[in-house]
Amino acid sequence: MIRKSSLLLVGALMGAAAITTLSQVPIRVSDTANAAASDTYRQLNLFGDVFERVRSDYVEVPDDAKLIESAINGMLTSLDPHSSYMSPKSFRDMQVQTRGEFGGLGIEVTMEDGLVKVVSPIDDTPAAKAGLLAGDLITQIDGEQVQGLTLNEAVEKMRGPVNTDIVVTIRRTGVDDPFDVTITRDVIRIRSVRWREEDDVGYIRITQFNEQTSDGLKSGIEEISKDIGSDKLKGYIIDLRNNPGGLLDQAIAVSDAFLDRGEIVSTRGRNADETQRYNARAGDLTGGKPVIVLVNGGSASASEIVAGALQDHRRATILGTRSFGKGSVQTIIPLGANGAIRLTTARYYTPSGTSIQAKGITPDIEALQVLPDDIKGRATTKGEAGLRGHLESEDKEGKEESGSQAYVPPDAKDDVQLKLALDLLRGVQVNGAFPPAGDGSAPVPN
């Protein structure tokens, strides 16, 4: 067994606000890899031949370092949408981002058909204020075509000094012609947890899982309980809609906040002895108050870990639309002064042993938003199953159906899902899925 100091990533999506986690993760080099046939290594001679031919005959003198970096990135991106190479600068930026503060535009992005796709603008950031929407495709950055760039290269171009402008060309479903949007870069400070009192209900929104999330959740629960009063508090709404994921340890901590015992999530690699299980510790921060979790097509990865754990343990009712369906784990392997690689090394499973890869979390109560006319036709995500080269679902029948409506109205009074959750907690409406059957007891082995 070879051990490396690694970073375990459960962030849903790579991009301008990618999220990672710091932990010690064993990296196994399998016997099969060690005993790879010699002809496989002879294929490296082909790479050497091509590399030398490019160096000697290309019309302009190429940059050797860029050639190697591009070759490495090409190899990794051919595996799945979430594996890639990070240059030293990208690696440093990623480490800064996990602290919840970084420079940029404030958008979660992925790659689709060679273009940068906006998964979700982050609340209160330049991108959100400029009107970028989930599902927008960025075709040009400052007049340069995105086609042909890797995701990391495109993200790098969107970053820059604070208070400088960038022009992105947007292709939007329902709009005939591409249009330009000017955005002023700023320091993006991610307050990952926000909360408020909805009269007798506590509302907590988690926008992503960074190093501040579990502390923010604890503060929110404490303040809500104090302000409303434990005797009057009807329960909590945990809003994970359009939350792209983030740190594995934070997803575990958030789940643990509502559980007294039992498994939260397990990860399984290629080898059986690489399985890791993460369990809850005693102590429910809410004192057993009813919980409703809101999810939609933009809820991914770490968000799905939380939703899956609370659903399987019947601790919360999941309300909304099917989640994104990213059930894979990426390990960030540092390469010293040469940056790092982001490599898919495992799948994760809910407490009942279910993989949500390319399937998503199915809500206990499905509720669709009423879409404004200018949003219709572009408020749905394809989910993980729609990403080219994604890991296939483990469903025996081969069915894949992740992704769904991902629209959240800017005004709470128009939010159908939120209003339904409030009505359920107050008893105004009744549904067989709330409270979840079992009175909070876990239906899975502990």
C-alpha positions in Angstrom: 0.0 0.0 0.0 1.4 3.4 -1.0 0.1 6.3 1.1 0.0 9.8 -0.1 -1.2 13.0 1.6 -4.3 13.6 -0.4 -7.4 15.7 -0.7 -10.8 13.9 -0.9 -13.3 15.7 -3.0 -17.0 15.2 -3.0 -17.7 18.5 -4.7 -20.4 18.0 -7.4 -18.8 20.1 -10.1 -15.5 21.5 -11.1 -15.1 25.1 -12.0 -15.0 28.7 -10.9 -16.0 27.7 -7.4 -14.8 24.1 -7.1 -14.9 22.6 -3.6 -12.4 20.2 -2.0 -11.6 18.6 1.3 -8.4 18.0 3.2 -7.9 14.5 4.6 -5.4 11.7 4.8 -6.5 9.2 2.1 -4.7 5.9 1.3 -4.0 5.5 -2.4 -3.6 1.9 -3.5 -1.7 0.8 -6.5 -3.3 -2.5 -7.3 -1.4 -5.7 -8.2 -3.0 -5.5 -11.6 -1.5 -2.1 -12.2 1.9 -3.2 -11.0 1.8 -6.2 -13.2 0.6 -4.3 -16.3 1.7 -6.0 -19.5 4.9 -4.6 -20.9 3.3 -3.8 -24.2 1.2 -1.2 -22.4 4.3 0.6 -21.4 5.7 0.3 -24.9 2.7 2.4 -26.0 4.5 5.2 -24.2 7.0 5.1 -27.0 4.2 6.2 -29.3 3.6 9.2 -27.1 7.4 10.0 -27.1 7.4 9.8 -30.9 4.5 12.1 -31.3 5.9 14.5 -28.7 9.2 14.8 -30.5 7.5 15.2 -33.9 5.4 18.1 -32.6 8.5 19.7 -31.1 10.5 19.4 -34.3 7.9 20.0 -37.0 5.0 22.1 -35.7 4.6 25.4 -37.5 5.6 27.4 -34.4 7.9 26.5 -31.5 5.6 24.9 -28.9 5.8 25.2 -25.1 7.0 21.8 -23.9 5.4 22.2 -20.5 2.1 23.0 -22.0 2.3 20.0 -24.3 2.9 17.7 -21.4 0.1 19.3 -19.3 -2.4 19.1 -22.1 -1.5 15.4 -22.6 -2.0 14.6 -19.0 -5.3 16.5 -18.8 -6.5 14.8 -22.0 -5.8 11.4 -20.4 -7.7 12.3 -17.2 -10.7 14.0 -18.8 -11.2 11.0 -21.1 -12.0 9.0 -17.9 -15.0 10.9 -16.7 -16.3 14.5 -16.4 -14.8 14.9 -12.9 -11.2 13.8 -13.4 -8.6 16.4 -14.5 -5.1 17.8 -14.0 -4.6 20.9 -11.9 -1.7 23.2 -12.5 0.2 24.5 -9.5 -1.8 27.7 -9.6 -5.2 25.9 -10.0 -4.2 23.7 -7.0 -3.4 26.7 -4.9 -6.7 28.4 -5.9 -8.6 25.3 -5.0 -7.1 25.2 -1.5 -8.0 28.8 -1.1 -11.6 28.2 -2.2 -12.2 25.5 0.4 -11.8 28.2 3.0 -14.9 29.9 1.6 -13.2 33.0 0.2 -11.7 33.4 -3.3 -11.5 35.8 -6.2 -13.8 35.3 -9.2 -17.3 35.6 -10.6 -19.3 33.4 -8.3 -20.6 30.6 -10.6 -20.6 26.8 -10.4 -19.7 25.4 -13.8 -19.2 22.2 -15.7 -18.4 21.3 -19.3 -21.0 20.3 -21.8 -20.4 19.6 -25.5 -17.2 21.7 -25.3 -18.8 24.7 -23.7 -18.8 26.0 -20.2 -22.3 25.4 -18.6 -23.5 27.4 -15.7 -24.8 24.9 -13.1 -25.7 27.6 -10.6 -24.8 31.2 -9.9 -23.8 31.6 -6.2 -26.0 33.8 -4.1 -25.0 37.5 -3.8 -22.0 37.3 -6.2 -21.2 39.3 -9.4 -22.5 36.5 -11.6 -25.8 36.3 -9.8 -26.2 40.1 -9.8 -25.4 40.2 -13.6 -28.3 37.9 -14.3 -26.5 34.6 -15.2 -28.9 31.6 -14.9 -28.5 27.9 -14.3 -28.3 26.3 -17.7 -26.6 29.2 -19.5 -23.8 28.2 -21.9 -20.7 30.4 -22.0 -19.4 30.3 -25.6 -16.8 33.1 -25.4 -14.7 34.7 -22.7 -13.5 38.2 -23.6 -14.1 37.4 -27.3 -12.1 34.1 -27.2 -14.0 30.9 -28.1 -14.4 28.5 -25.2 -14.6 25.6 -27.7 -11.2 23.8 -27.5 -10.4 24.8 -24.0 -10.5 22.5 -21.0 -12.7 23.4 -18.1 -9.7 24.4 -16.0 -8.4 26.6 -18.8 -11.8 28.3 -19.2 -12.1 28.8 -15.4 -8.6 30.3 -15.3 -9.6 32.9 -17.9 -12.6 33.9 -15.9 -10.5 34.6 -12.9 -8.5 37.8 -12.5 -7.8 40.8 -10.4 -10.6 42.2 -8.3 -12.6 45.1 -9.8 -11.6 44.2 -13.4 -14.3 43.5 -16.0 -14.9 40.3 -18.0 -17.2 39.9 -20.9 -18.8 36.5 -21.3 -20.9 35.5 -24.3 -24.0 33.6 -23.3 -26.2 31.2 -25.3 -29.5 30.7 -23.5 -32.4 28.4 -24.3 -35.3 30.4 -25.5 -33.2 33.3 -26.6 -32.5 33.3 -30.4 -29.1 35.0 -30.5 -26.1 34.8 -28.1 -25.6 37.9 -26.0 -22.8 39.5 -24.0 -22.8 40.0 -20.3 -20.2 42.2 -18.6 -19.3 41.1 -15.0 -16.9 42.8 -12.6 -14.7 40.4 -10.8 -14.8 40.6 -7.0 -13.7 38.7 -3.9 -16.2 35.9 -3.5 -16.9 35.3 0.2 -19.1 32.3 0.5 -21.3 32.4 3.5 -22.4 28.8 3.0 -25.2 28.9 5.6 -28.0 31.4 5.9 -31.0 31.2 8.1 -34.2 33.0 9.1 -37.3 32.5 11.1 -40.5 31.8 9.2 -42.7 32.6 12.1 -42.8 29.3 13.9 -40.5 27.4 11.5 -36.7 27.6 11.2 -35.4 28.0 7.6 -31.8 27.1 6.9 -30.2 27.4 3.4 -26.9 25.7 2.7 -25.4 27.0 -0.5 -22.3 24.7 -0.5 -20.2 22.6 1.8 -17.0 24.5 2.7 -15.0 24.6 5.9 -17.5 27.0 7.5 -20.7 24.9 6.9 -21.0 22.8 10.0 -20.3 25.7 12.3 -22.7 27.8 10.4 -25.4 25.2 10.7 -24.9 24.9 14.4 -25.1 28.7 14.8 -28.3 28.8 12.8 -30.0 26.0 14.8 -29.0 27.6 18.1 -30.2 31.1 17.1 -33.5 29.9 15.6 -34.2 27.7 18.7 -33.5 30.7 21.0 -35.5 33.3 19.0 -38.6 31.2 18.3 -38.5 29.2 21.5 -38.3 25.4 21.7 -42.0 25.1 22.7 -43.2 27.1 19.7 -40.8 25.8 17.1 -42.6 23.5 14.6 -39.5 22.2 12.9 -36.8 23.0 10.4 -36.5 23.3 6.6 -33.1 22.6 5.3 -32.7 24.0 1.8 -30.2 22.2 -0.4 -31.6 23.3 -3.7 -28.9 24.2 -6.3 -26.2 23.2 -3.8 -23.5 21.7 -5.9 -21.7 19.9 -3.1 -18.3 20.3 -1.4 -16.4 18.8 1.4 -17.1 15.2 2.4 -16.4 15.9 6.1 -18.9 18.7 6.1 -21.6 16.6 4.5 -21.0 14.1 7.2 -21.1 16.7 10.0 -24.3 18.2 8.6 -26.0 14.8 8.5 -24.7 14.0 12.0 -26.4 17.2 13.3 -29.8 15.5 12.9 -28.9 11.9 13.7 -28.2 10.1 16.9 -26.7 6.9 15.4 -26.2 4.8 12.3 -24.2 5.0 9.1 -24.2 8.3 7.2 -22.4 7.3 4.0 -19.9 4.7 2.7 -17.4 4.9 -0.1 -16.2 1.9 -2.1 -13.2 1.9 -4.4 -12.1 -0.7 -6.9 -10.8 -3.0 -4.2 -13.0 -4.4 -1.4 -10.6 -3.4 1.4 -10.9 0.3 0.4 -14.4 0.6 1.7 -14.9 3.3 4.3 -17.9 3.9 6.5 -18.8 7.0 8.3 -21.2 6.9 11.3 -23.2 9.4 13.3 -22.3 10.2 16.8 -24.9 10.6 19.6 -26.6 14.0 19.8 -29.4 15.5 17.6 -28.8 19.3 17.6 -32.5 19.9 16.9 -33.8 17.8 19.8 -35.7 15.6 17.4 -37.7 18.4 15.8 -39.4 17.5 12.4 -37.1 18.2 9.4 -37.9 18.7 5.7 -35.1 18.8 3.2 -35.6 20.7 -0.1 -33.7 19.4 -3.2 -33.8 19.9 -6.9 -31.9 19.1 -10.1 -29.0 21.3 -8.9 -28.5 19.5 -5.6 -25.5 17.4 -6.1 -22.9 15.2 -4.4 -22.5 16.3 -0.8 -26.1 17.6 -0.9 -27.1 14.1 -2.0 -25.1 12.5 0.8 -27.1 14.6 3.4 -30.5 14.0 1.7 -29.8 10.3 1.3 -28.7 9.8 4.9 -31.7 11.6 6.4 -34.1 9.9 4.0 -32.7 6.4 4.6 -32.9 6.9 8.4 -36.4 8.4 8.1 -35.1 11.4 9.9 -36.4 13.9 7.3 -38.8 14.1 4.5 -37.2 15.0 1.1 -39.3 17.4 -0.9 -38.8 18.9 -4.4 -37.5 17.2 -7.5 -34.9 14.5 -8.4 -31.3 15.5 -7.5 -28.3 15.8 -9.8 -27.0 12.2 -9.4 -23.3 12.6 -8.8 -22.3 9.5 -6.7 -18.6 9.4 -7.3 -15.7 10.5 -5.1 -12.7 12.4 -6.4 -9.3 12.2 -4.7 -7.0 15.2 -5.1 -3.4 13.8 -5.3 -0.7 16.4 -4.9 2.2 16.2 -7.3 4.7 18.4 -5.4 5.6 21.5 -7.3 3.8 20.2 -10.4 0.2 20.8 -9.1 -2.2 17.9 -8.5 -4.5 15.5 -10.2 -8.2 15.1 -9.5 -9.0 11.4 -9.9 -12.2 9.5 -9.5 -11.4 6.8 -7.0 -14.6 5.6 -5.5 -18.4 5.7 -5.5 -20.4 6.6 -2.5 -23.5 4.9 -1.1 -26.4 5.9 1.1 -26.9 4.1 4.4 -29.2 1.5 2.7 -26.4 0.7 0.3 -27.8 2.5 -2.6 -25.6 4.2 -5.2 -27.2 7.4 -6.6 -24.7 7.7 -9.5 -26.6 8.8 -12.6 -29.8 8.2 -10.7 -30.2 11.0 -8.1 -32.2 11.1 -4.9 -35.9 10.7 -5.5 -37.9 13.0 -3.2 -40.5 11.6 -0.9 -42.8 14.4 -2.1 -42.4 15.7 -5.6 -43.3 19.4 -6.0 -42.7 21.4 -9.2 -42.2 25.2 -9.3 -44.5 27.4 -11.4 -42.2 28.7 -14.1 -42.3 32.2 -15.5 -42.8 32.4 -19.2 -39.2 33.6 -19.8 -37.8 30.6 -17.8 -39.8 27.8 -19.4 -37.7 25.4 -21.4 -34.5 26.2 -19.6 -35.0 25.4 -15.9 -34.2 21.7 -16.1 -30.8 20.1 -15.6 -29.8 16.9 -17.4 -28.0 15.8 -14.3 -25.0 13.5 -14.1 -26.6 11.1 -16.6 -26.4 13.9 -19.2 -22.7 14.5 -18.8 -20.6 12.9 -21.6 -18.4 10.1 -20.3 -20.0 9.8 -16.9 -19.7 6.7 -14.8 -22.6 4.4 -15.5 -25.3 3.8 -13.0 -25.1 0.5 -11.1 -28.8 -0.1 -11.7 -29.2 -3.7 -12.8 -31.7 -2.6 -15.5 -29.3 0.2 -16.7 -31.8 2.9 -16.1 -30.4 6.4 -15.7 -32.6 9.4 -14.9 -30.8 12.0 -12.8 -31.5 15.7 -13.1 -34.8 17.6 -13.0 -36.2 21.1 -12.6 -33.7 23.3 -11.0 -35.5 26.6 -10.7 -35.9 28.5 -7.4 -38.0 31.7 -7.5 -36.1 34.8 -6.3 -39.1 35.8 -4.2 -40.1 33.4 -1.4 -43.8 34.2 -1.9 -43.6 32.4 -5.3 -41.7 29.4 -4.0 -44.1 26.5 -4.3 -41.8 24.0 -2.6 -41.0 26.2 0.3 -44.7 27.0 0.9 -45.6 23.3 0.8 -42.9 22.5 3.4 -44.2 25.3 5.7 -47.7 24.0 5.4 -46.7 20.5 6.2 -44.7 21.5 9.3 -47.7 23.6 10.5 -50.2 20.9 9.7 -52.1 23.0 7.2 -51.5 20.3 4.6 -51.2 16.5 5.2 -49.1 14.0 3.2 -48.4 10.4 4.0 -44.6 11.0 3.5 -44.5 13.5 6.4 -43.6 12.8 9.0 -41.6 9.9 7.6 -42.8 6.4 8.7 -40.8 4.9 11.6 -41.0 7.9 13.9 -37.3 8.7 13.2 -36.0 5.1 13.7 -33.5 3.9 11.2 -34.7 1.4 8.6 -31.1 0.4 7.9 -28.6 -1.7 9.8 -26.7 0.3 12.4 
